Amino acid sequence: MPLEHIIVEQEPPVGIIRINRPKVLNALNFHLIREIVETLEAFDKDDGLKVTVLTGNDDAFSAGADIKELSEATPVELIKRNQFALWDRMKKISKPIIGAVSGYALGGGCELAMACDIIIASETAKFGQPEINIGIMPGAGGTQRLTRALGKYRAMEMILTGQHITAREAEKHGLVNRVVPVESYYQEAKKLARQIADKGPIATRLAKDAILKAFETGLDEGLQFERRNFYLLFSTEDMKEGMQAFIDKRSAQFKGR
Ligand code: DAK
């Protein structure tokens, strides 16, 4: 099916997804989320692509769920569409996703950014969960991911007042990796993507897997999980190649085996 709301590009080893509804500040409708998730899943299966950059435009990563669509939703429709299942599928993507965020990242847009593994923000980026202003609350991870990133008190203030924070504030509180000028956030995200894509893909995948586990387990269980992934890597050709390359003083050629 042709894609309506996103632009997909491939610059192997980097896959790029650009949210493309500029007239409504990249508001997320149901169809758009489906397009993002299905593209991420397709990239995950493509051996030529190692990292995805998810971006919008300079003015908006996304101003959140499409309020016009949402305003007409009934509980029955929400249940039938099972939109949460779609968001949950994003959690299963094994390759790293870098969010290149400029302008508004609000509501579902902030949640989408936080579903990425790394966030490069432009100086104009604004993060917020303004759902409270329209009589609802975050529904796609905002209360959980924002709280884990910022701590209880800041998350509570942001979610209960609906106020935005600037890119610099987000950086100070650990919500984004770094802030760069608006002219370079996208290039910076791609540069980082290429840097990660150079590593062994199985090690990258298992490391991502183990980091995400830290949000779901206690320390002991997390350490067990890490150890299992660590052992697994000793069965890969990439591990042998990586270590041999170090000994030979050359760069490693990882094959993802
Ligand atoms: N939805 C639909 N249209 C939007 C929009 C949105 N979220 N945000 C902006 N637009 C549209 C505006 O209606 C306007 O369209 P026209 O009037 O030109 O036709 C155009 O984009 C430009 O917006 P403004 O004229 O408002 O631009 P300003 O620069 O004055 O203001 C703003 C920018 C971002 C401060 C403002 O547009 C704004 O407050 N937007 C709404 C932000 C917001 O409340 N976001 C949270 C939405 S609720 C779920 C998962 C997730 C969610 C729900 C369910 N499930 C899994 C079921 C998430 C919910 C949300 O995100």
Residues whose N, C-alpha, C, O or C-beta is under 5 A from the ligand:
A	BS01	DAK	K23 V24 L25 A27 A63 G64 A65 D66 I67 K68 Q83 F84 Y104 L106 G107 G108 G109 P130 E131 G139 A140
